[in-house]
Amino acid sequence: MIGRLRGKVLEKTPPFFILDVSGVGFIVQIPLSSFDRIEENQEIVLYTKCLFKEEEAYVYGFLSQNELDTFICLISVPGVGPKSALNLLSSFSPDEITRAIESENIELLSSVTKVGKKLASKIILELKGKLSLAEKPTPFKEAVNALCKLGLPRAEAIERLKGLPDNLSIEEYVRQALRK
């Protein structure tokens, strides 16, 4: 399947846009919340899920892996289709959806078009305790925590780490921050 696409946005018509990838135009559907962050002629990378329905293939795109993971979890619930999952992601961030599920907030989930109270209850029943959608700690975040444990105030730890290359290990981040 298609797991990721990198290309240039040719046309934008919510909820679809055309992404030119090496001369091939993919029609991609994304959450409406992502449309404001994408401009025509912009080069972007999308995490994608390709679904087949009858004789057509549909490509759903997301700006983060976390959004894609949430989409996949949502469509795994019987009765939740891609449109309902996209409507949820258009209204709420993946973390807000996870919190709503974990706190059994039926009202919040059912406030979205195509998601009634019955479907919201089903989503909660199926996914509560199964979502691990929190972002994985990055070496930068772990280095901040390590510096704090060494006694630096959080603001100072972040300030010392700013400007360092993104590809460093936790140990290298800490080493270089302590030299400053």
C-alpha positions as CSV (number, residue, x, y, z in Angstrom):
1,M,0.0,0.0,0.0
2,I,0.9,3.7,0.0
3,G,2.3,4.6,3.4
4,R,3.8,8.0,2.8
5,L,3.7,10.6,-0.1
6,R,6.0,13.5,-0.7
7,G,5.0,16.0,-3.3
8,K,3.7,19.4,-4.4
9,V,0.1,20.5,-3.7
10,L,-1.4,21.4,-7.1
11,E,-5.1,22.1,-6.3
12,K,-7.0,22.5,-3.1
13,T,-10.8,22.0,-2.8
14,P,-11.9,20.9,0.7
15,P,-11.8,18.1,1.7
16,F,-9.6,17.0,-1.2
17,F,-6.4,18.2,-2.8
18,I,-4.2,16.9,-5.6
19,L,-0.7,16.1,-4.7
20,D,1.8,15.8,-7.5
21,V,4.3,13.1,-6.8
22,S,6.9,12.7,-9.6
23,G,4.3,13.6,-12.2
24,V,1.5,11.5,-10.8
25,G,-1.4,13.4,-9.3
26,F,-2.9,11.7,-6.2
27,I,-6.3,12.9,-5.0
28,V,-6.0,12.9,-1.2
29,Q,-8.6,13.6,1.4
30,I,-7.4,15.1,4.7
31,P,-9.0,16.4,7.9
32,L,-10.4,19.9,7.4
33,S,-8.2,21.1,10.3
34,S,-5.1,20.5,8.1
35,F,-6.3,22.5,5.2
36,D,-5.3,25.9,6.7
37,R,-1.7,24.6,7.2
38,I,-1.3,23.6,3.5
39,E,-0.8,26.0,0.6
40,E,-1.0,25.4,-3.1
41,N,2.5,24.8,-4.7
42,Q,3.8,23.8,-1.2
43,E,6.0,20.7,-0.9
44,I,4.6,18.5,1.8
45,V,5.0,15.0,3.3
46,L,1.8,13.1,4.1
47,Y,1.4,9.9,6.1
48,T,-1.3,8.0,4.2
49,K,-3.9,5.2,4.4
50,C,-5.2,3.8,1.2
51,L,-8.6,2.1,1.4
52,F,-10.5,0.3,-1.4
53,K,-14.3,0.5,-1.7
54,E,-15.9,-1.3,-4.6
55,E,-13.9,-0.3,-7.6
56,E,-12.2,2.8,-6.3
57,A,-9.1,3.5,-4.2
58,Y,-9.3,6.3,-1.6
59,V,-6.1,7.9,-0.3
60,Y,-6.4,9.6,3.2
61,G,-3.6,11.8,4.2
62,F,-2.3,13.2,7.5
63,L,0.4,15.7,8.4
64,S,1.5,13.6,11.4
65,Q,1.9,9.9,12.2
66,N,-0.2,10.5,15.3
67,E,-3.1,11.6,13.2
68,L,-2.8,8.5,11.0
69,D,-2.6,6.2,13.9
70,T,-5.8,7.8,15.4
71,F,-7.5,7.4,12.0
72,I,-6.6,3.7,11.8
73,C,-7.8,3.0,15.4
74,L,-11.1,4.8,14.7
75,I,-11.9,3.0,11.5
76,S,-11.2,-0.3,13.2
77,V,-14.4,0.2,15.3
78,P,-17.4,-1.4,13.6
79,G,-19.7,1.3,12.3
80,V,-17.0,4.0,12.0
81,G,-16.1,4.7,8.5
82,P,-13.4,6.9,7.0
83,K,-15.8,9.9,6.8
84,S,-16.7,9.7,10.5
85,A,-13.1,9.3,11.5
86,L,-12.1,12.3,9.3
87,N,-14.9,14.4,10.9
88,L,-13.5,13.5,14.3
89,L,-10.0,14.5,13.3
90,S,-11.3,17.7,11.6
91,S,-12.9,18.7,15.0
92,F,-10.3,17.5,17.5
93,S,-6.6,16.7,17.8
94,P,-5.6,13.0,18.3
95,D,-4.8,13.8,21.9
96,E,-8.2,15.3,22.5
97,I,-9.9,12.3,21.0
98,T,-7.8,10.0,23.2
99,R,-8.7,12.0,26.3
100,A,-12.4,11.9,25.3
101,I,-12.3,8.2,24.9
102,E,-10.4,7.6,28.2
103,S,-12.7,9.9,30.2
104,E,-15.8,8.4,28.4
105,N,-16.9,11.8,27.2
106,I,-19.8,10.7,24.9
107,E,-21.0,14.3,24.5
108,L,-17.8,15.5,23.1
109,L,-17.5,12.7,20.6
110,S,-21.2,12.8,19.6
111,S,-20.9,16.6,18.9
112,V,-19.3,15.7,15.6
113,T,-21.3,15.2,12.4
114,K,-22.0,11.5,11.6
115,V,-21.2,10.5,15.1
116,G,-24.2,10.0,17.3
117,K,-24.4,9.0,21.0
118,K,-24.7,5.3,20.1
119,L,-21.6,5.4,17.8
120,A,-19.7,7.5,20.4
121,S,-20.5,4.9,23.0
122,K,-19.2,2.1,20.7
123,I,-16.0,4.0,20.0
124,I,-15.4,4.3,23.8
125,L,-16.2,0.7,24.4
126,E,-13.9,-0.6,21.7
127,L,-10.9,1.8,22.2
128,K,-10.8,2.7,25.9
129,G,-7.5,1.5,27.3
130,K,-6.2,0.5,23.9
131,L,-5.0,3.8,22.6
132,S,-1.3,4.6,23.0
133,L,-1.3,7.6,20.9
134,A,0.8,9.9,23.1
135,E,3.8,11.1,21.2
136,K,7.0,9.2,21.9
137,P,9.6,11.2,23.8
138,T,12.2,12.7,21.5
139,P,15.9,12.8,22.4
140,F,15.5,16.6,22.8
141,K,12.6,16.2,25.4
142,E,14.5,13.4,27.2
143,A,17.6,15.6,27.3
144,V,15.5,18.5,28.8
145,N,14.3,16.1,31.5
146,A,17.8,14.8,32.2
147,L,19.2,18.3,32.6
148,C,16.3,19.1,35.0
149,K,17.2,16.1,37.1
150,L,20.8,17.5,37.2
151,G,19.4,20.6,38.8
152,L,18.9,23.0,35.9
153,P,15.6,25.0,35.7
154,R,13.5,23.8,32.8
155,A,13.7,27.1,30.9
156,E,17.5,27.1,31.2
157,A,17.7,23.5,30.0
158,I,15.6,24.3,26.9
159,E,17.7,27.5,26.2
160,R,21.0,25.5,26.4
161,L,19.6,22.9,24.0
162,K,18.3,25.4,21.4
163,G,20.4,25.7,18.3
164,L,21.9,22.2,18.6
165,P,21.5,19.8,15.7
166,D,18.4,17.7,15.6
167,N,20.1,14.4,15.0
168,L,22.0,14.1,18.4
169,S,21.6,11.4,20.9
170,I,20.3,12.2,24.4
171,E,23.8,11.8,25.8
172,E,25.3,14.2,23.2
173,Y,22.5,16.8,23.8
174,V,23.3,16.7,27.6
175,R,27.1,16.8,27.0
176,Q,26.9,19.8,24.8
177,A,24.3,21.6,26.9
178,L,26.5,21.2,30.0
179,R,29.5,22.8,28.1
180,K,27.5,26.0,27.4
